[in-house]
Structures are given as C-alpha cells and as structure tokens.
C-alpha cells in the first residue's frame, strides 16, 4: 500500500502517492497491428526514475534473471525472447509515454506498471491495445473488479487480502468488537468496507467507522470518537504521513485504557519515527500491523539477482520473476504469443498440476504432456480466476522502543 519509493515490506498503492482519488489522466496510446510470429516480446514498464526507482530496479533485475534462465533453457518456442525496457516514471503521464513506446515496439505482454496509480490509469489503454500485463506490486483494491477483459494479472496480493489479514490479526487478539479509523478517499473507503466485511465474517462487530482527511492539521476529534466507541480493538487504515499522526492521536486518546491497534502496511515506515517513539510504551506495545511479504527467501534467486545488479534490494523480486515466468511458460505451452491466448492459460498454469519452480522445469513437464503448477521461488503462487493471487502471505510487525518496525511473524490468508 505504501509509496513505491520506500524500502519497507509493502505493496504499491499508497493513499499518499498512489490513491485513485486524484489519478492523473494518461494519454490513450495508438496501437499498431501485431502478428503472432512466435517470438515473445516482453515489455517492461517499471520505475527507473523518481521515488519508485529502487523498487523498479529490484523488479527489473528479477525479470532479467527469469529471461536469462529461459534463454539458457532454449528460449520460448525455440526462439530468443526479446526484452524491451521503458521507464514507468513517477506518475501516470510519464508511464503512458513509456507504454506508447512499448506498443510502438510491438510487445506482446508487459510486466508492470509497479504502482497502483499507474495501473489504474493505464488499464483501459492496455485493454484497448489487447496487451496482457502483469504487475508485481500494484495492490490497489480498485483493480479487483476492473473490466480488464482478463488481460491484467498481479502476483502481489490485492489490498482486499490485506483487509483479510488485518481482520485475522484482530481476531487473534481475542476481541469481539472493533472500530475503524480510515483515510476518507478512494483508497481508504473501499479498504474500510472490505475490512468491515472480513471482521463481521469472523463474528467481530464493528462499532464506529471514522474517516479522516489527509490534509487536516490535527486528529484529536476523530481519535476521541474512536476511543469513545468502547470497542475492544481499533483498526487504522492510513498513509505514512497523516496516518502516523492519527496513530499517535489514537494512542493518546486511549492512554488510560490501552487498546489493541492494528494498522495497515503504509504505517510500517511512518512519516515520523520520533512520533511513534513518543507514544507511551504501554500503548506502543499494543500496536501491530500487517504488510505483504515481499522479500525473497530463495537463496538461488537472490544470488542471481545480485549478479545481475549488485544494487538490487530484492524487494518484489519474487513477484516480478513470477510475472515473467508465467508469460513465458504460457507462450511455450500454447505455442503462441497472442495476448488473449496467453491470458487464457495463465491462471491455470499456477495451480492444479505437477509442481515446478522455474521455466526450465515447467517446460520439461509440458514436454511430457503434464499439466503444471508453477509455484515460483516462493513455493506458494496460486492465481485465482480473477488473475490475482488466491492466497497471500503477510508480515505481522510491531514497533520497538525507538519507533522502528520489527517483523514478528508471517500469516497466510485466503481470498473469499
């Protein structure tokens, strides 16, 4: 949910920089006719400049590793893979320029965009161009039901799964009722609605649901409303700036009666660490958060990424690697590079067959006439019919005495 420029363990749909409420309008690209020549041209639209560059760098390195491995295994359909890389930039307008350049180069599929803002803005153009795309990090809930003609995929869990994770953590506190403070915009409102549904499904009643505006100077009034609700637990859906100030206000408002406060991923790297450091220990100890698990635990992948780009952090590397492999395996399985043909088989590739983790292993199984279940380096990938992960792994984190985040454990959640 956090802005793409940070190095936290979060996905890219921040209400501060990625919220759909103020989405810029991208230019609709022109589209040249494409033919199925069996040569898979992969376009990459990831940030190489602006705040998201560090994440884009990591994602691009993972894509290069996947393509290099597939090339070493003989390519796709016996043909070399062509990789065309363009900068997503810092906003949808810049991303649309990169998209047009990729379309001018007749790419068959696109890996990206990284940010939710760009994904929401460019999705209509991608559908119009009949190009399949896979984002490794655009988690916005707004993309869940977007009319994408089944051409848009994600390997990062949607924020709807993050809502399930927050509800699961609240359930684990043992509380039977909760109140919600949320940023009142196009990001926060659907997230709050999803969280309410997830809580009620677990038998947890929802008291007050209090919205706040990011440009307010203080949040004592909203915090007091939540505190007076009497709910046993509090959920906070916010951004790093206003959200961290709301969190401090909630901690102060409940100082006499500390509550369990569960926060979303944007709060993992708050606007002011010193602000959280100032929170009374009794209150800070009861603040926990959830964020998508976006580090890679696969030593082989991380070694290959380091050899490709020594500066790559590894954040979202597994997700980007999976995007590339899903498209390449789909092209190998179908013998086609047509977007609709590839898109039709991508979800099925990640479930219901013989397990494989690399392009070479999957292609070997396809050659034996086997159905495959590409699980990738995480060993967990499974896309649902919507083209989004049907399961998600989330970090549960807390804050130490300095106000810095500390990972405590991981939890799995299922799409509902």
Buried (B, 14 or more C-beta within 10 A) or exposed (E): BBBBBBEBBBBBBBBBBBBBBEBEEBBBBEBEEBEEEEBBBBBBBBBBEBBBBBBBBBBBBBBBBBBBBBBEBBBBBEBEBBBBBBBBBBBBBBBBBBBBBBBEEBBBBBBBBBBBBBBBBBBBBBBEBBBBBBBBBBBBBBBBEBEBBBBBBBBBBBBBBBBBBBBBBBBEBEBBBBBBBBBBBBBBBBBBBBBBBBBEEEEBBBBBBBBBEBEEEEBEEBBBBBBEBEBBBBBBBBBBBBBBBBBBBBBBBBEEEBBBBBBBBBBBBBBBBEBBBEBEEEBBBBBBBBBBBBBBEBEEBBEBBBEBBEEBBBBBBBBBBBBBBBBBBBBBBBEBBBBEBBBBBBBBBBBEBBEBBBBBBBBBBBEEEEEBBBBBBBEBBBBBEBBBBBBBBBBBBBBEEEBBBEBEEEBEBEBE
